[in-house]
Amino acid sequence: IEVYDDCNTKYLAAYHAGAIISKTGCVTECSENSTLSVSDVPVVGVIGTSISETTTTVANILEPAFIPVLGPSATIPVLSNKTQYPHFVRVVPSDFKQIQVIVQLAKHFQWSYIIGLATSDNYGREGMTELMRLAKEQMICVSLIEDFDLFNKSSMETFARTTLADKIKNIKDNIGIIYFGLNDPLVRFLKYIDEKKSSWGQEWFQQIQKIYWLASDAVQASQDLATTVSHFKTNILVVSPYLVNITSFKEYFIDFLKAPPAWVSGPWKLAISNVVQNATGCKTYNFTEESLSRCSIGEKLVFDQYNPSVLDAFFILVNTIKDIHRNACKNLSGPCDTFKAVMKNGLLNGYNLKNLDYTAIKPEFLPPEFFCVSYRRSLETLK
């Protein structure tokens, strides 16, 4: 297993994908270097990335080598297009599912004026496009679409003081904002409003708090967002994949941190130490039970909502490879020639993964897909 960190940036995702494809020997006459070192061990698949924009980048680069990409958190609908992304495998529902939830909630709240707000990445753009289409089908009018840079303070000020202020002034009933975008820009925007409330005037700030927010799943149920919203009286609903509490995984991970196996050394040890220290604020963690207890790390660790889908992705890939290896190599250990040939021609070209079919399951036993987290001074789960 090799681990790459793209820092949610397209250029790093492309760089790492290039490094992966170079191991396969998939070079063309246009390649700068046709003498690249080719690994004898086939690249059987990639799990990742964490956002849709970098996932599409990686899938496009790896497609000529037929390397399957399993997306544990990439949700944009276009990834379901098998003509465009023949070697991409979904592990979570596409945005189309959560957009249905968002539209039904907007209909339920009966907002008199709805503003659609999206970030400028493909997750935000495609999500808002699909949302507008479905909202129109449901006779819901999204009156204004804003696509602006939430990293730019001038852009944030213009939206807050001009767009929102004008709408609040002219519309007396409930105003709703449907936000389809990443977590950090929204938190940054709300913090910016909070910082400016004294200079912009208390009356303006009170008006802003009349707005209701409905956010997509990329806005995580984080303490950072909860703390930021605690300064407001406004209400923010976040649509999120249903949280699956995998107790056994948490127990395994805590045991792992107490006494890691021998392979946890060098870069691995440093990376794991940094993750734990940054997640818990415990700078004295040193892979001992005593340091875990001293910092109450077991209580502070919060697992991402997509952890179960990451585990699912590993389960799918590992069991598919085991099945192919058993059929191709019989009793031989290691990657035999037949197995290598299957990998070279594309795992998914000769092995079709079936979609889950719930039609035979009674409605009361269907697994839940989404839930809403309500932020209003305190965290509350709405089912």
PyMOL commands that set and color helices and strands:
alter all, ss='L'
color gray80, all
select helices_A, chain A and resi 10-22+52-65+77-80+95-109+122-137+153-170+183-200+202-208+223-229+247-258+266-280+289-294+297-300+307-329+337-345+347-349+363-365
alter helices_A, ss='H'
color red, helices_A
select strands_A, chain A and resi 46-47+69-71+88-90+113-118+144-147+175-180+211-215+235-241+370-375+379-382
alter strands_A, ss='S'
color yellow, strands_A
deselect
rebuild
show_as cartoon
